[in-house]
Amino acid sequence: MARIDASKLSFRELNQRIRALAMDGASEIEVVNVNGQRYIGAGLRGNLTIKIYGTPGNDLAVFMDGPTILVYGNGQDGVCNTMNNGLVVVHGDVRDIPGYSMRGGTLLV
């Protein structure tokens, strides 16, 4: 399992690292110290599990198509916005418009 410490990463840096690991064939990524970084899982495809510890920012799993995201914390606005397929489980609370324009997949809060 690959691990990323997000404590000092911008949302762009974090998402670049997640994409690089996914492209290198990682099947499971653990992301710790998440604090509001947006767009985690945006547009990702395939068989991948991302475990997030902390609070992901807006549009978690936006346009995602297949992966699983497990959040151990709360989510902000737009969780699963326009998601195509996959599974997102939030072990906490979410803010406004969860599942907005979701085309497929499953969101559990």
C-alpha positions in Angstrom: 0.0 0.0 0.0 1.2 3.5 -0.9 1.0 6.2 1.7 0.9 10.0 1.3 1.1 12.6 4.1 -1.0 15.5 2.9 -0.2 17.8 5.8 1.9 20.2 3.7 0.5 19.6 0.2 -1.8 21.8 -1.8 -4.7 20.2 -3.5 -2.8 20.2 -6.8 0.2 18.5 -5.3 -1.9 15.9 -3.5 -3.9 15.1 -6.6 -0.7 14.8 -8.8 0.8 12.3 -6.3 -2.4 10.3 -6.2 -2.6 10.2 -10.0 1.1 9.2 -10.4 0.6 6.3 -7.9 -2.5 5.2 -9.7 -0.7 5.3 -13.1 2.2 3.3 -11.6 -0.3 0.6 -10.8 -1.0 1.1 -7.1 -4.2 -0.7 -6.0 -4.5 1.0 -2.6 -3.4 4.4 -1.4 -3.6 5.7 2.1 -3.8 9.5 2.5 -3.3 10.9 6.0 -3.6 14.4 7.4 -6.1 15.6 4.8 -7.3 19.1 5.6 -9.6 20.5 3.0 -7.7 19.6 -0.2 -10.2 19.6 -3.0 -10.9 17.3 -6.0 -9.5 14.1 -4.4 -10.3 11.3 -6.8 -11.3 13.6 -9.6 -11.7 11.7 -12.9 -9.9 8.6 -11.6 -10.8 5.3 -13.2 -10.2 1.6 -12.6 -9.6 -0.7 -9.6 -8.2 1.5 -6.9 -9.0 2.1 -3.2 -8.1 5.4 -1.6 -8.3 5.6 2.2 -8.6 9.2 3.4 -7.9 10.2 7.0 -9.1 13.7 7.7 -11.5 16.1 5.9 -11.3 16.1 2.2 -12.4 19.4 0.5 -15.1 20.1 -2.1 -15.9 17.8 -5.0 -14.5 14.6 -3.6 -14.8 11.9 -6.3 -16.0 14.4 -9.0 -16.2 12.6 -12.3 -14.8 9.5 -10.8 -15.4 6.2 -12.7 -14.8 3.0 -10.7 -12.5 3.5 -7.7 -13.5 3.1 -4.0 -12.8 6.0 -1.6 -13.1 5.4 2.2 -13.2 8.6 4.3 -12.4 8.4 8.0 -13.6 11.9 8.9 -16.1 14.3 7.4 -16.6 15.5 3.8 -17.2 19.0 2.6 -19.5 20.2 -0.2 -20.2 18.3 -3.4 -19.1 14.8 -2.4 -19.6 12.6 -5.5 -20.6 15.5 -7.7 -21.2 14.1 -11.2 -19.6 10.7 -10.3 -20.1 8.1 -12.9 -19.3 4.8 -11.0 -17.5 3.7 -7.9 -18.1 3.7 -4.2 -17.6 6.4 -1.6 -18.1 5.7 2.1 -17.8 8.6 4.5 -17.5 7.6 8.2 -18.7 11.0 9.3 -20.8 13.8 8.0 -21.0 15.7 4.7 -22.0 19.2 3.9 -24.1 20.6 1.0 -25.2 18.8 -2.2 -23.8 15.3 -1.7 -24.4 13.2 -4.8 -25.3 16.2 -6.9 -25.8 15.1 -10.5 -24.4 11.7 -9.7 -24.8 9.4 -12.8 -23.9 6.1 -11.1 -22.0 4.5 -8.2 -22.8 4.5 -4.5 -22.4 7.1 -1.8 -22.8 6.0 1.8 -22.6 8.5 4.7 
